[in-house]
Amino acid sequence: METTQLLQRSVSAALTLMLTSSGWAQPQHPDHARVVDLSGLGATSIVVESRSGNPRTMTPGVERISVLPWQYVAARTGAAPVRLRLFMMRDAWALPVVLATADSAGIQYLLEVVVDADNGLMLRGRDDVYSGDVFVGVLNRRNRGAADPLGAPVHILVTGPVESIEPGNTVTITRMNQPFRKLSVRARSSADAVPLKFRPSFDTAVSEVPIPIIRPRLVVRVSPDRIQGLGLETADVMVRAEGLAEPGDRQVALQTSAGRLEPSGLVKLNKQGIATASLRSVGVGDGMVIAESAGLAPAESNRVKFQVPGAFFLSALFGGLVGGGLRASTRGRLTSKKWFVSLGAGAATGLLIAAAGAVGINLIGFKMSARAGEAVVFVVAGAAAWFGMRSLLPSPPERSKP
């Protein structure tokens, strides 16, 4: 009997050993070690997270490391962050460190820490403090679109020469991809960027990401940059404020080196930080627009050339001559003197009506500008000369009889 029981125990042990060695046994215990493969990363330093609080530093060049499920290995792959082009991110950077881990099923993950500087830091008040939002998260390096939860949180420490980081300088990340964790940063700086330092909580090496300082400034643009002179044409002036979080209702003073601004003096920016005006030529030559606002450096526009309006006057003159000739032809046989008088009157009428319309004086019920083109100027001048001033001008009101 004892021999039979001993034989049964031996067979049972042998079967168990066979099943275990062939992989038919139950899955590995969640607390058993998994292996992460670092080959191909070219890591210059390797630090293994320790749940007891004492991380292990490994020799660079090690390619396979045993870890517990969701225990992280920080493999440093370079010295500086790398800029990324990612959807819905304006200024994204990948830190030069890869967090390698494996889940309880043994699936390996290579995670990259991504920092998005977004719009940078801007002035948002009158206290000379620049502020803005910075977003931090992790992406699966092999599938950046994955949004899986992490089996253990990733803690990123953030420091830098700033006044404050809210809600704190430790970022806790619990899933891959969006939503990234938002940090509100306030800083005073005379440089073009604030260097924020990031590192996994168990790593000793830091990575700097430049968070740009957006200096507020004015931009002035005048279009077109060539207009007809002698007051016959206007150009559009656009003023835009950049680097201000709340530009609405800010006043900007405009002045010009030549020409006449409409409106003159002050313009007010809208919520988008834009204001418009127009520049009318005076004489011929060059001009520019200068914009100033409190706390911002003055801005100069591109130069605008006021050209001699030769094409305009020729179009109006020929149109007036043609109109005067047509008007004379309807009067039957005329002497040479009356022909010349009719042509001269037509030319003068055409020039007067066209010039008046170009400067904004509407004498004939048709709004025209010099920018409309030579053909329009020719037609308006010809029509004015053909029909005559009396037929084009509105009739005076009749006087009531006493």
C-alpha positions in Angstrom: 0.0 0.0 0.0 2.7 2.4 0.9 4.5 1.5 -2.3 1.4 2.4 -4.4 1.0 5.8 -2.7 4.7 6.6 -3.2 4.4 5.7 -6.8 1.3 8.0 -7.2 3.1 10.9 -5.6 6.1 10.5 -7.9 3.9 10.4 -11.0 2.0 13.5 -9.9 5.2 15.4 -9.2 6.5 14.4 -12.6 3.4 15.6 -14.4 3.4 18.9 -12.6 7.1 19.4 -13.6 6.3 18.6 -17.2 3.3 21.0 -17.4 5.2 23.8 -15.8 8.2 23.4 -18.0 6.0 23.3 -21.2 4.0 26.5 -20.3 0.7 24.7 -19.7 0.6 25.7 -16.1 -1.2 28.8 -14.7 0.2 32.2 -15.7 3.1 33.6 -13.9 2.5 35.1 -10.5 1.8 38.9 -10.7 4.8 39.6 -8.4 7.2 37.5 -10.4 9.9 39.3 -12.4 9.6 40.2 -16.1 12.3 41.0 -18.5 12.6 44.3 -20.4 14.7 44.6 -23.5 16.7 47.8 -23.8 18.7 46.8 -26.9 18.6 49.4 -29.6 18.1 52.4 -27.3 21.8 53.1 -26.9 21.3 54.1 -23.3 24.1 56.1 -21.7 22.8 55.6 -18.2 20.3 53.1 -16.7 18.5 53.5 -13.4 16.0 51.0 -12.0 13.2 52.2 -9.8 13.1 50.6 -6.4 9.9 50.4 -4.4 11.9 50.6 -1.2 13.1 54.1 -2.2 16.7 53.2 -3.2 17.0 53.1 -7.0 19.6 50.9 -8.6 22.1 52.2 -11.1 23.0 49.7 -13.8 26.1 49.5 -16.1 25.4 51.2 -19.5 25.3 48.6 -22.2 23.0 46.2 -20.3 20.3 45.1 -22.7 18.0 42.9 -20.6 16.9 43.7 -17.1 14.5 41.8 -14.8 11.7 44.0 -13.3 8.5 43.5 -11.4 5.3 44.3 -13.2 5.1 48.1 -13.8 8.5 48.7 -12.2 10.2 51.4 -14.3 13.7 51.5 -15.8 14.9 55.0 -16.8 17.2 54.6 -19.9 18.8 57.9 -20.9 19.2 58.1 -24.7 20.8 61.5 -25.2 21.7 64.8 -23.7 19.0 67.2 -25.0 15.3 66.9 -25.6 14.0 66.4 -29.1 11.3 68.4 -30.8 8.2 66.4 -31.9 5.5 67.1 -34.4 2.3 65.9 -32.7 -1.3 66.5 -33.4 -2.9 69.2 -31.2 0.4 70.2 -29.7 2.1 73.5 -30.6 5.5 73.1 -29.1 6.1 69.4 -28.0 9.4 68.0 -26.8 10.4 64.4 -25.9 12.8 64.1 -23.0 16.0 62.1 -23.7 14.9 59.3 -21.4 12.8 56.2 -22.1 10.9 54.6 -19.3 10.9 50.8 -19.9 8.5 48.5 -18.0 6.3 45.4 -18.4 2.9 44.5 -17.3 1.8 41.4 -15.4 1.3 39.5 -18.7 4.9 40.3 -19.6 4.1 42.8 -22.4 6.8 45.4 -22.6 6.3 49.1 -22.9 8.8 51.8 -23.9 7.4 55.2 -22.7 8.7 58.6 -23.6 8.0 61.7 -21.5 6.6 64.5 -23.6 6.4 68.2 -22.6 4.2 70.6 -24.5 5.1 74.3 -24.1 1.8 75.3 -25.8 1.7 79.1 -26.3 4.7 79.9 -24.1 4.6 82.4 -21.3 2.9 85.7 -21.9 2.1 88.9 -20.0 -1.4 88.6 -18.5 -1.4 91.6 -16.2 0.4 94.8 -15.2 2.9 93.1 -12.8 5.6 92.2 -15.5 5.1 88.5 -14.7 4.9 86.1 -17.6 2.6 83.1 -17.2 1.2 80.2 -19.2 0.4 76.5 -19.2 2.8 73.6 -19.7 1.5 70.1 -20.3 3.3 66.9 -19.4 2.4 63.3 -20.3 3.8 60.0 -21.5 3.4 58.3 -24.8 3.9 54.7 -25.9 6.9 54.9 -28.1 5.8 52.0 -30.3 2.2 53.2 -30.6 1.8 56.9 -29.8 -1.9 56.8 -30.3 -2.4 54.3 -27.4 -4.3 55.6 -24.4 -3.9 52.7 -22.0 -3.9 53.1 -18.2 -0.6 52.6 -16.4 -0.4 49.8 -13.9 1.7 52.2 -11.7 1.9 56.0 -11.8 4.9 57.8 -13.3 6.1 60.7 -11.1 7.9 63.6 -12.9 9.7 66.3 -10.9 9.7 69.8 -12.4 12.0 72.7 -11.3 13.3 75.9 -12.7 14.0 79.6 -12.3 10.3 80.5 -11.9 8.1 82.2 -9.3 5.6 79.4 -9.0 4.4 76.1 -10.5 0.8 75.1 -9.8 -0.6 72.8 -8.6 3.0 71.7 -7.6 6.3 70.6 -8.9 5.5 66.9 -9.0 3.4 65.6 -11.9 1.7 62.3 -11.4 0.8 60.5 -14.6 -1.6 57.6 -14.5 -2.3 56.8 -18.2 -0.6 57.1 -21.6 -1.5 59.9 -24.1 -4.2 62.5 -23.4 -5.2 64.1 -21.3 -1.7 65.5 -20.3 -1.2 67.0 -16.9 -1.4 70.8 -16.9 1.1 73.0 -15.0 0.5 76.7 -14.6 3.9 78.5 -14.6 4.7 82.1 -13.6 8.1 83.6 -14.1 10.0 86.9 -14.4 12.7 86.7 -17.0 14.7 88.9 -19.4 15.7 85.9 -21.5 13.9 84.5 -24.5 13.0 81.3 -22.7 12.7 79.8 -19.2 14.6 76.5 -18.8 12.3 74.1 -17.0 14.0 70.9 -15.7 12.3 67.6 -15.8 13.2 64.2 -14.4 11.6 60.9 -13.3 11.3 60.9 -9.5 13.7 57.9 -9.2 16.3 59.3 -11.7 19.1 61.7 -11.0 19.7 63.1 -14.5 17.6 66.1 -15.4 16.4 67.3 -18.9 15.9 71.0 -19.7 13.1 72.1 -22.0 13.0 75.8 -23.1 9.7 77.4 -22.4 9.5 80.4 -24.7 8.9 83.9 -23.3 6.6 85.7 -25.7 7.5 89.3 -25.6 4.6 91.6 -26.3 5.1 93.7 -29.4 3.1 95.6 -32.1 3.2 94.7 -35.8 2.1 97.2 -38.4 1.4 96.3 -42.0 0.2 98.7 -44.8 -1.3 97.2 -48.0 -0.8 97.8 -50.9 2.7 99.2 -50.7 2.1 101.4 -53.8 -0.8 103.8 -54.2 -1.5 106.7 -56.4 -0.4 110.0 -54.9 -2.0 113.5 -54.6 -4.6 112.1 -52.3 -6.3 110.0 -54.9 -5.9 106.6 -53.2 -5.8 105.0 -49.8 -4.0 102.0 -48.3 -5.2 99.7 -45.6 -3.4 99.8 -42.2 -3.5 96.8 -39.9 -2.1 96.9 -36.4 -1.7 93.6 -34.5 -0.5 93.0 -30.9 1.5 89.8 -30.3 2.4 88.2 -27.0 -0.5 89.8 -25.0 -3.0 87.4 -23.4 -5.7 90.0 -23.2 -5.1 92.7 -25.8 -8.8 93.9 -26.0 -9.4 97.6 -25.6 -5.8 98.5 -25.5 -5.2 101.9 -27.2 -2.5 102.3 -29.9 -1.3 105.7 -31.1 -0.7 105.9 -34.8 1.3 108.5 -36.7 2.7 108.7 -40.2 5.7 110.2 -41.8 3.7 111.2 -44.9 0.1 111.0 -45.9 -3.0 111.3 -43.7 -4.4 108.6 -41.4 -8.1 108.0 -41.0 -8.9 107.8 -38.1 -6.0 109.9 -36.8 -4.6 109.6 -33.4 -5.7 106.6 -31.3 -7.2 103.3 -32.4 -8.5 100.5 -30.1 -7.5 96.9 -30.4 -10.3 94.3 -30.5 -10.3 91.0 -28.5 -8.1 89.4 -31.2 -5.5 92.2 -30.7 -6.2 93.8 -34.1 -7.1 97.4 -35.1 -7.4 98.9 -38.6 -7.1 102.3 -40.2 -6.5 103.8 -43.7 -3.7 105.9 -45.0 -4.5 108.5 -47.7 -1.7 109.7 -49.9 -0.5 113.3 -49.8 1.6 114.5 -52.7 4.1 112.0 -54.1 7.0 110.2 -52.4 7.3 107.6 -49.6 5.6 107.2 -46.2 5.3 104.8 -43.3 3.1 104.3 -40.2 4.4 104.2 -36.7 2.5 102.5 -33.9 3.0 103.0 -30.1 1.3 101.7 -27.0 2.2 101.8 -23.3 4.6 99.0 -22.3 5.3 98.0 -25.9 8.2 98.9 -28.2 7.2 101.2 -31.1 6.6 99.5 -34.4 7.2 100.8 -37.9 5.3 99.6 -41.0 6.7 98.8 -44.4 7.3 101.8 -46.6 4.4 102.9 -48.9 5.1 104.7 -52.2 2.8 107.5 -53.3 3.1 107.4 -57.1 2.5 110.0 -59.7 -1.1 109.2 -60.8 -0.4 109.3 -64.5 -2.6 106.4 -65.5 -5.5 107.9 -63.5 -5.3 111.3 -65.1 -4.8 109.9 -68.6 -7.8 107.6 -68.1 -10.0 110.5 -66.8 -8.7 112.8 -69.6 -9.4 110.4 -72.4 -12.7 109.4 -70.9 -13.7 113.0 -70.7 -12.6 113.7 -74.3 -14.6 110.7 -75.6 -17.7 111.7 -73.6 -17.4 115.3 -74.8 -17.1 114.2 -78.4 -20.2 112.0 -78.1 -22.1 114.9 -76.5 -21.0 117.2 -79.4 -22.0 114.7 -82.0 -25.6 114.7 -80.8 -25.9 118.5 -81.5 -25.7 118.3 -85.2 -23.2 120.3 -87.3 -20.9 122.3 -85.1 -18.1 124.7 -86.0 -14.5 123.7 -85.2 -14.5 126.2 -82.3 -17.6 124.6 -80.7 -16.1 121.1 -81.2 -13.0 122.1 -79.3 -15.0 123.8 -76.6 -17.1 120.7 -76.2 -14.1 118.4 -76.1 -12.4 120.7 -73.6 -15.5 120.9 -71.4 -15.8 117.1 -71.5 -12.1 116.6 -70.5 -12.5 119.1 -67.7 -15.7 117.5 -66.5 -14.3 114.0 -66.7 -11.2 115.0 -64.7 -13.3 116.8 -62.1 -15.8 114.0 -61.5 -13.1 111.3 -61.4 -10.8 113.2 -59.0 -13.8 114.1 -56.8 -14.8 110.4 -56.6 -11.3 109.3 -55.9 -11.0 111.6 -52.8 -14.5 110.5 -51.6 -16.7 113.3 -52.9 -19.6 111.7 -54.6 -21.1 114.1 -57.2 -22.8 111.6 -59.5 -24.3 109.0 -57.2 -21.6 106.4 -58.0 -19.0 105.6 -55.4 -15.6 105.2 -57.0 -12.0 105.0 -55.8 -8.7 105.3 -57.7 -8.1 101.7 -56.8 -11.0 100.6 -59.0 -8.8 100.6 -62.1 -8.2 102.7 -65.2 -11.2 101.2 -67.0 -13.7 102.4 -64.3 -12.1 105.8 -64.3 -12.4 106.0 -68.0 -16.1 105.0 -68.0 -17.0 107.4 -65.2 -15.2 110.3 -66.7 -16.7 109.6 -70.2 -20.2 109.3 -68.8 -19.9 112.5 -66.8 -18.7 114.4 -69.9 -21.4 112.8 -72.1 -24.4 113.6 -69.9 -23.0 116.9 -68.7 -22.7 118.3 -65.2 -26.2 119.6 -65.0 -27.8 116.3 -65.8 -25.6 114.4 -63.3 -25.8 116.8 -60.3 -29.0 116.6 -58.3 -31.5 119.3 -59.0 -31.9 122.0 -56.4 -35.2 122.0 -54.5 -37.9 124.2 -56.0 -38.7 127.4 -54.2 -42.2 127.6 -53.0 -44.2 130.5 -54.5 -45.3 133.2 -52.1 
